[in-house]
């Protein structure tokens, strides 16, 4: 009768030696092992089945096939997805959905990092970067806390020949502009600066591009021409990363990953037009980001200056489920 009332075990019963009733003992190690086994079994099998799993597959699979990141899909449709983001990855890995690991770029694209090479002396001696080094950049930003600086770079086509992309990234919003360059020469970069200044007006240009950080490529060697207008008025401040230190402008390097989803590395840029690059920029800028609580870069750029920039460059909103980051987005 002891086991029918608290504590429901015979451990503390003084009559247990002569008792002829059924006995029940509590053994801590045994109870812990049983609990851990149940805990493991509850997570070893999928908790989503039948119609619920089919509905999840119908929602997630088409969006992944469009090239949308799983984090973006989860943040956009969190209320419709009955499992966590981590569980979604497990379901895909287990082959439970209509897509597999090969459809998730980051599952197969990351390579082992190589040891950083020593900087080449001939690069460090370039005159155009004097007084505009990365250390000078950090010191300058300390004087202007909260400044929304811009990172700038170029994206090459086949073996660096033919057309190129000139990319600019507003770091605070991860908003990227993509411009078509006819070649990789410094004059082409200056022409885009002059065009933007003319289209936006000097005052708006200064507010949008107060500081620009770029690398040591020869296409960026006309420092004064980029910093000043044809009339000699100051419009921005240019700084350069250290040689072989692309991580110092990590935001734009990371954002180039979205470009390569659509235009693989090594593919010629010659067939593309500025209109194509504007479409690409729109799909990238409308991709929601986990670090911004599920918001897209275009949603974070709400000032009058950005609205004017959007008017000039053709940047515009796209419905979340229409975002595509696959080569079929652009058909030159």
C-alpha positions in Angstrom: 0.0 0.0 0.0 3.0 2.3 0.4 3.4 2.7 -3.3 -0.1 4.1 -3.6 0.6 7.1 -1.5 3.5 9.6 -1.3 6.4 9.2 -1.9 5.1 6.2 -4.0 8.4 4.2 -3.5 9.6 1.8 -0.8 13.0 3.5 -0.2 12.1 5.0 3.2 9.7 2.3 4.4 10.8 0.7 7.6 8.7 -2.4 7.0 10.1 -3.3 3.6 12.3 -6.2 4.9 9.3 -8.3 5.9 6.8 -6.9 3.4 5.3 -9.4 0.9 3.7 -6.7 -1.3 5.0 -5.6 -4.6 7.9 -3.1 -4.2 9.0 0.0 -6.1 12.4 1.7 -5.6 13.7 5.0 -6.9 17.2 4.7 -8.3 18.6 8.1 -9.3 21.0 6.9 -12.0 18.4 4.7 -13.6 15.8 7.5 -13.6 18.2 9.9 -15.2 19.1 7.4 -17.9 15.4 6.8 -18.7 14.8 10.6 -18.8 17.7 11.2 -21.1 16.6 8.4 -23.5 13.2 9.9 -23.7 14.7 13.4 -24.3 16.8 12.0 -27.1 14.0 10.0 -28.7 11.7 13.0 -28.7 14.2 14.9 -30.9 15.5 12.0 -33.1 12.4 11.8 -35.2 10.6 14.6 -37.1 7.8 16.2 -35.2 6.1 17.4 -38.4 4.1 14.9 -40.5 1.4 14.5 -43.1 -0.5 17.6 -44.2 1.6 19.9 -42.0 4.9 18.7 -43.6 3.3 19.0 -47.1 2.2 22.6 -46.4 5.7 23.4 -45.1 7.3 21.9 -48.3 4.9 23.8 -50.5 5.9 27.1 -48.9 9.6 26.7 -48.5 10.7 24.7 -51.6 9.7 27.1 -54.3 11.4 30.0 -52.5 14.6 28.1 -52.1 14.6 27.2 -55.8 14.3 30.9 -56.5 17.7 31.3 -54.7 16.3 33.0 -51.6 18.4 32.3 -48.4 16.7 30.2 -45.8 17.1 32.9 -43.2 15.2 35.3 -45.3 12.4 32.8 -45.9 12.1 32.0 -42.2 12.0 35.7 -41.2 9.4 36.5 -43.8 7.1 33.5 -43.1 7.9 32.9 -39.5 4.2 32.8 -38.5 3.5 30.1 -41.1 6.4 27.8 -40.3 5.7 25.5 -37.4 9.4 24.6 -36.7 12.6 26.5 -35.9 15.1 27.6 -38.6 17.5 25.0 -37.3 14.9 22.3 -37.7 14.3 23.4 -41.3 18.0 22.8 -42.0 17.7 19.3 -40.5 14.6 18.5 -42.5 16.4 19.5 -45.7 19.5 17.5 -44.7 17.2 14.5 -44.1 15.6 14.8 -47.5 12.1 15.5 -46.1 11.5 18.5 -48.4 11.6 18.9 -52.1 15.1 20.5 -51.9 18.4 19.2 -50.7 21.7 20.5 -49.4 22.9 21.3 -52.9 20.1 23.9 -53.1 21.5 25.7 -50.1 24.5 27.6 -51.3 26.3 28.0 -48.0 26.2 24.2 -47.4 28.5 23.6 -50.3 30.2 26.9 -51.2 32.4 27.8 -48.3 36.0 26.8 -48.6 38.7 26.4 -46.1 40.4 29.8 -45.5 43.9 30.1 -46.8 46.8 31.7 -44.9 47.0 35.4 -45.7 49.8 36.3 -47.9 52.4 39.0 -47.1 51.6 42.4 -48.5 53.6 43.3 -51.6 55.9 46.3 -51.1 55.1 47.8 -54.5 51.5 48.2 -53.5 52.2 49.9 -50.2 54.3 52.6 -52.0 51.4 53.8 -54.2 51.3 57.5 -53.9 47.5 57.9 -54.2 46.9 56.2 -50.8 49.3 58.4 -48.8 47.5 60.1 -45.9 44.4 58.0 -46.8 45.4 54.6 -45.2 43.0 52.4 -43.2 44.5 53.9 -40.0 43.7 57.4 -41.3 40.2 56.1 -42.0 39.6 54.9 -38.5 41.0 58.2 -37.1 38.7 60.2 -39.3 35.6 58.3 -38.3 36.4 58.9 -34.6 36.0 62.6 -35.3 32.6 61.9 -37.0 30.9 59.2 -34.9 27.8 57.6 -36.4 28.8 58.5 -40.0 27.2 56.2 -42.6 30.3 55.5 -44.7 30.3 53.7 -48.0 32.5 50.8 -49.1 33.4 50.7 -52.8 34.8 47.9 -55.0 34.6 46.5 -58.6 33.5 43.1 -59.7 35.3 41.5 -62.7 34.0 39.4 -65.6 36.1 36.8 -67.5 39.7 37.1 -66.5 39.2 40.8 -65.7 38.5 41.7 -69.4 35.7 43.7 -70.8 32.9 45.3 -68.7 33.0 45.5 -65.0 30.7 46.4 -62.1 31.3 49.3 -59.9 29.6 48.5 -56.5 28.9 50.8 -53.6 27.6 49.7 -50.2 26.0 51.9 -47.5 27.3 50.0 -44.5 24.6 50.9 -42.0 21.8 49.6 -44.3 23.7 47.0 -46.4 22.2 48.8 -49.4 24.2 48.2 -52.6 24.4 50.2 -55.8 25.6 48.4 -59.0 26.9 50.4 -62.0 28.0 49.2 -65.4 31.6 50.2 -66.2 32.8 49.9 -69.8 36.3 49.0 -68.6 38.5 48.9 -65.5 40.1 52.3 -65.9 40.2 55.1 -63.4 38.5 57.5 -65.8 35.4 55.3 -65.8 35.1 55.5 -62.0 35.4 59.3 -62.0 32.7 59.5 -64.7 30.2 57.7 -62.4 31.1 60.0 -59.6 30.5 63.0 -61.8 27.2 61.5 -63.1 25.9 60.8 -59.6 26.9 64.3 -58.5 25.0 65.9 -61.4 21.9 63.7 -61.0 21.7 64.1 -57.2 23.1 67.5 -56.7 26.2 68.3 -54.7 24.4 68.7 -51.4 22.6 65.4 -51.6 25.8 63.6 -52.8 27.7 64.9 -49.8 25.1 63.6 -47.4 24.9 60.2 -49.0 28.7 59.7 -49.6 30.6 61.6 -46.9 33.3 58.9 -46.6 34.2 56.1 -49.0 36.5 53.2 -48.2 37.9 51.2 -51.1 40.9 49.0 -52.0 44.2 49.6 -53.8 43.1 48.8 -57.3 44.4 51.0 -60.1 40.9 52.0 -61.1 40.7 54.0 -57.8 44.0 55.8 -58.3 42.4 59.2 -59.3 41.8 60.2 -55.7 41.5 63.9 -56.1 39.2 63.6 -59.1 36.8 61.3 -57.0 37.0 63.6 -54.0 36.3 66.8 -55.9 33.9 68.0 -58.7 35.0 69.4 -62.0 34.8 72.9 -60.4 37.0 71.8 -57.6 34.3 71.6 -54.8 34.8 68.9 -52.2 32.2 66.1 -52.4 33.6 63.2 -50.4 36.6 61.7 -48.6 38.4 58.7 -50.0 40.4 56.1 -47.9 42.1 52.9 -48.9 42.3 49.5 -47.1 45.7 48.0 -46.3 47.2 45.9 -49.1 45.9 42.3 -49.1 43.4 43.2 -46.4 40.0 42.9 -48.1 38.5 42.0 -44.7 38.8 45.7 -43.8 35.8 46.3 -46.1 34.1 43.1 -45.2 30.5 44.3 -45.7 30.8 44.8 -49.4 32.9 41.7 -49.9 30.2 39.7 -48.2 27.5 41.4 -50.2 29.2 40.4 -53.4 28.1 36.9 -52.6 24.6 37.8 -53.7 25.9 38.9 -57.1 27.6 35.6 -57.6 24.4 33.8 -56.9 23.1 35.3 -60.2 26.3 35.9 -62.2 28.9 33.1 -61.4 32.5 34.0 -61.1 34.3 33.8 -64.4 31.3 34.7 -66.5 31.7 37.6 -68.9 29.8 40.8 -68.0 29.8 42.0 -71.6 26.3 40.8 -72.5 24.7 42.7 -69.6 23.3 46.2 -69.5 22.8 48.8 -66.8 19.2 47.8 -66.7 20.2 44.2 -65.9 22.4 45.4 -63.1 19.6 47.6 -61.7 17.3 44.6 -61.6 20.0 42.6 -59.8 20.5 45.4 -57.3 16.7 45.5 -56.6 16.5 41.8 -55.9 19.6 42.0 -53.6 18.3 45.1 -51.7 14.9 43.5 -51.2 16.4 40.4 -49.6 15.6 40.4 -45.9 18.5 40.1 -43.5 18.6 38.3 -40.2 20.9 40.9 -38.7 18.3 43.6 -39.3 15.4 41.6 -37.6 14.0 40.4 -40.9 14.1 43.7 -42.7 15.5 44.3 -46.1 18.2 47.0 -46.8 15.7 49.0 -48.9 13.4 49.2 -45.8 16.2 50.7 -43.7 16.9 53.5 -46.2 14.1 55.9 -45.5 15.6 59.4 -45.6 14.8 62.0 -48.2 18.4 61.6 -49.6 17.8 57.9 -50.2 14.5 58.5 -51.8 16.2 60.8 -54.3 18.9 58.2 -54.8 16.3 55.6 -55.6 14.6 57.9 -58.1 17.9 58.5 -59.9 19.2 54.9 -59.9 15.9 52.9 -60.3 16.1 51.2 -56.9 12.5 50.1 -55.9 10.7 47.7 -53.6 9.9 44.1 -54.7 7.3 41.8 -53.1 9.1 39.4 -50.7 8.2 36.2 -52.5 9.2 37.6 -55.9 12.8 38.0 -54.9 15.0 35.7 -57.0 18.8 35.1 -56.7 19.3 32.6 -59.4 21.1 32.9 -62.9 17.7 32.8 -64.6 16.9 36.3 -63.1 19.0 37.8 -65.9 18.9 36.4 -69.4 21.3 38.5 -71.5 
